[in-house]
Amino acid sequence: MESHILLVQCPDEPGLIYRITRILYEQGCNIIRNQEFVDAESAHFFMRTEFTGGHGNGDLIERLRTDLPAGAEIRIAPVQDRRLVVLVTKEPHCLGELLLLNEFRELSASVLAVIGNHETLGRLAERFDIPFHFISHEGLSRPDHEARIAEVAAAYEPDYLVLAKYMRVLGPDFLKQFRHRIINIHHSFLPAFVGAQPYRQAFERGVKIIGATAHFVTEVLDEGPIIAQSVIPVDHTYNPKRMAQAGRDIEKLVLARAVKLVCQDRVVLVGNRTVVFE
């Protein structure tokens, strides 16, 4: 029997869990798992429910809208692999991790294609029988280059684009076309050391931990809603090169974790923050 995910967010008030689960029961649904969270600062309620059965999601949404507070945001999506297109430049570690997980069906998604502004990673994608599209930025304006990428990516009808160490800043028109659908890995524990050469910045600051941050891409560089982060310890013996080597291991793991969370509908956007049901 097909499973679905129900995501609800609304102003908090007494009885919300009861009202939602009662409606699911009356609609013939069987709840498999349920998670909820109340943000005490904003008095806002969030709930993620996986269920099977039911008499139609349209009727279910209408009943929920009638019974929940005004302004409630309700979304129902089937539990199924999401469609991904991955953008890359030259570094292989994040792409390699995604392709390996994709090969063994451990990503909760299907990688449909890889697009690179260099040819470097074409052979890696082809080893996993994933189409690789080389779209050079040489001789093109940024808008023209991004328009070509968008045309190729859109043909695959992706749910999300994943920037697996894609080392170019995306313009506003491209971001508007894929709004809230672009996942990036930043080689730093944001908000520290934004922009270029974060490991050089970390070395010069003498940090004792380094990390990686996966986030949704917005118009403001490296300041989109954070999905996942992690850190590892370093010490005074680490130079920038060794920090970067250690950082690559954590970058690929954090990006893969973020992709899984998003593709399993475990991430709820709240302004420039996220609620993550793990």
Residue pairs with C-beta under 8 A, 6 or more apart in sequence:
1 52
1 53
2 52
2 78
2 79
3 32
3 50
3 51
3 52
3 78
3 79
4 50
4 51
4 52
4 54
4 57
4 76
4 77
4 78
4 79
5 48
5 49
5 50
5 76
5 77
5 78
5 79
5 264
5 265
6 20
6 24
6 47
6 48
6 49
6 50
6 51
6 60
6 74
6 75
6 76
7 46
7 47
7 48
7 73
7 74
7 75
7 76
7 77
7 265
7 268
8 20
8 45
8 46
8 47
8 49
8 64
8 68
8 72
8 73
8 74
9 44
9 45
9 46
9 47
9 72
9 73
9 268
9 270
9 275
10 16
10 44
10 45
10 68
10 69
10 71
10 72
10 73
11 43
11 44
11 45
11 69
11 71
11 72
12 38
12 39
12 43
12 44
12 45
13 45
13 69
16 45
16 47
16 68
17 34
17 36
17 47
19 67
19 68
20 47
20 49
20 64
20 68
21 31
21 34
21 49
23 60
23 63
23 64
23 67
24 31
24 49
24 51
24 54
24 60
26 63
27 54
27 55
27 59
27 60
27 63
28 53
28 54
28 55
29 51
29 52
29 53
29 54
29 60
30 51
30 52
30 53
31 49
31 50
31 51
32 50
32 51
32 52
33 49
33 50
34 47
34 48
34 49
34 50
35 47
35 48
35 49
35 277
36 45
36 46
36 47
36 48
37 45
37 46
37 47
37 275
37 277
38 44
38 45
38 46
39 46
39 270
39 275
44 270
46 268
46 275
46 277
48 265
48 266
48 268
48 277
50 79
54 60
57 76
60 76
61 74
61 76
64 72
64 74
65 72
65 74
68 74
77 265
79 264
81 107
81 108
81 109
81 110
81 263
82 108
82 109
82 110
82 159
82 160
82 262
82 263
83 109
83 110
83 112
83 156
83 157
83 158
83 159
83 160
84 98
84 107
84 109
84 110
84 111
84 112
84 158
84 159
84 160
84 161
84 162
84 259
84 263
85 111
85 112
85 113
85 114
85 115
85 153
85 156
85 158
85 160
85 161
85 162
86 95
86 98
86 111
86 113
86 114
86 115
86 161
86 162
86 163
86 164
87 114
87 115
87 116
87 149
87 153
87 161
87 162
87 163
87 164
87 166
88 94
88 95
88 114
88 115
88 116
88 121
88 164
88 165
88 166
89 116
89 117
89 118
89 120
89 165
89 166
89 167
89 168
90 118
90 120
90 121
90 165
90 167
91 165
91 167
91 248
92 120
92 121
92 124
93 165
93 248
93 249
93 251
93 252
94 164
94 165
94 185
94 251
94 252
94 255
95 114
95 121
95 124
95 125
95 164
95 165
96 124
96 252
97 252
97 253
97 255
97 256
98 107
98 111
98 162
98 164
98 255
98 256
98 259
99 111
99 124
99 125
99 128
99 130
100 128
101 107
101 256
102 109
102 110
102 111
102 128
102 130
103 128
107 256
107 259
107 260
107 263
108 259
108 260
108 263
108 264
109 159
109 160
109 259
109 260
109 263
111 128
111 130
112 130
112 131
112 156
112 158
113 130
113 131
113 132
113 133
113 152
113 153
113 156
114 121
114 122
114 125
114 130
114 131
114 132
114 133
115 132
115 133
115 135
115 149
115 152
115 153
116 122
116 132
116 133
116 134
116 135
117 134
117 135
117 136
117 137
117 145
117 166
117 168
118 134
118 136
119 134
121 132
122 132
122 134
125 131
125 132
126 132
133 152
135 145
135 148
135 149
135 152
137 145
137 168
140 148
142 168
142 171
143 171
143 173
146 170
146 171
146 173
146 174
147 173
147 174
149 174
150 174
150 177
150 178
153 161
153 178
154 177
158 181
159 181
159 263
160 181
160 182
160 183
160 259
160 262
160 263
161 178
161 181
161 182
161 183
162 182
162 183
162 255
162 259
163 182
163 183
163 184
163 185
163 217
164 185
164 255
165 185
165 251
166 184
169 221
170 182
170 217
172 219
175 182
175 217
175 218
175 219
180 216
180 269
182 216
182 217
183 214
183 215
183 216
183 217
183 227
183 255
183 258
183 259
183 262
184 214
184 215
184 216
184 217
184 224
185 212
185 213
185 214
185 251
185 252
185 254
185 255
185 258
186 194
186 198
186 212
186 213
186 214
186 215
186 222
187 198
187 199
187 212
187 244
187 247
187 251
188 194
188 198
188 201
188 202
188 210
188 211
188 212
188 213
188 222
189 209
189 210
189 211
189 212
189 213
189 229
189 231
190 213
190 215
190 222
190 223
190 226
190 229
191 222
191 223
192 198
192 202
193 201
193 202
193 205
194 221
194 222
194 223
195 221
195 222
199 210
199 240
199 243
199 244
199 247
200 240
202 210
202 240
202 243
203 238
203 239
203 240
203 243
206 236
207 234
208 233
208 234
208 235
209 231
209 232
209 233
209 234
210 231
210 232
210 234
210 243
210 246
210 247
210 250
211 229
211 230
211 231
211 232
211 250
211 254
212 229
212 230
212 247
212 250
212 251
212 253
212 254
212 255
213 226
213 228
213 229
213 254
214 226
214 227
214 228
214 229
214 254
214 255
214 257
214 258
214 259
215 222
215 224
215 225
215 226
215 227
215 258
216 224
216 225
216 227
216 269
216 274
217 224
218 224
218 225
218 272
223 272
224 272
225 269
225 270
225 271
225 272
225 273
225 274
226 273
226 274
227 258
227 261
227 262
227 267
227 274
227 276
228 254
228 257
228 258
228 261
228 276
229 254
230 250
230 253
230 254
230 257
231 250
232 246
232 249
232 250
234 243
234 246
238 246
261 267
261 276
261 278
266 276
266 277
266 278
267 274
267 275
267 276
267 277
268 274
268 275
268 276
268 277
